[in-house]
Amino acid sequence: MKKLGERINNAETQRNKTAQNRSGNGQKPISQSTVYRNLNCLSEDGEILHIKVSGADRYDLRTDLHYHIICLKCGKVIDIPFNYLSDPDEKVANATGYTVFRHRAVFEGICPECKTENNI
């Protein structure tokens, strides 16, 4: 995968595997279903974080509770630099009777690069 804190999506993972296999290293190609299965297993085991966003799901090596923002123009996903707020978890638990483990929020906007490129 990538360096800690960076995210990948399924299509990017498959492209990387295809490029490696075309490089003549003698290894068999890895099917897309194998890539998805392994990403899902890593996510279920808590080794990576599955970020569900429109377009293509993302996977993050950072597994602590934190928020993300996605650019609606280019699709870039980044971590938001503030602490996870547990207050909504407690309020929802009190209001519903559920045991709440966490909540996930993905903010949407236009990144600085796309704002510059599109004069926004």
C-alpha positions, 0 to 999 in steps of 0.5 A, a space after each residue: 500500500 502507500 505511506 501511512 496517512 495516504 488513501 487508495 481506492 480499488 481502481 488504483 490498487 488494481 492499476 498498480 498490480 497490473 503495472 507490476 505484472 506487466 513489468 516482467 517480474 514473472 508473477 501471475 496477474 492478480 484479479 480484481 476480485 482478489 484485490 477487493 477480497 483482501 482489502 475487505 479482509 484487512 478492513 474487517 480485521 481493523 488493519 485499514 479503514 474503509 471509507 465509503 464515498 460516492 464514486 469509488 470506495 477508499 482505504 486508509 492506513 490510519 485507523 483511529 477515529 477521524 473525519 474526511 473531506 472529499 473534493 467534489 471535482 477531483 475526488 481527492 480525500 483527505 483527513 480533517 485536522 481536528 479531533 473526533 467528537 464523541 458527543 454525537 455518539 452519546 446523544 444518539 445512544 441516549 435518544 435511541 437506546 442503541 449502543 453506539 460505537 462510532 459515527 462516520 462523517 465525510 464532508 464534501 467540498 472543493 479542494 484548493 487546487 480545483 478552486 484555483 484551476 476552476 477560478 472558484 
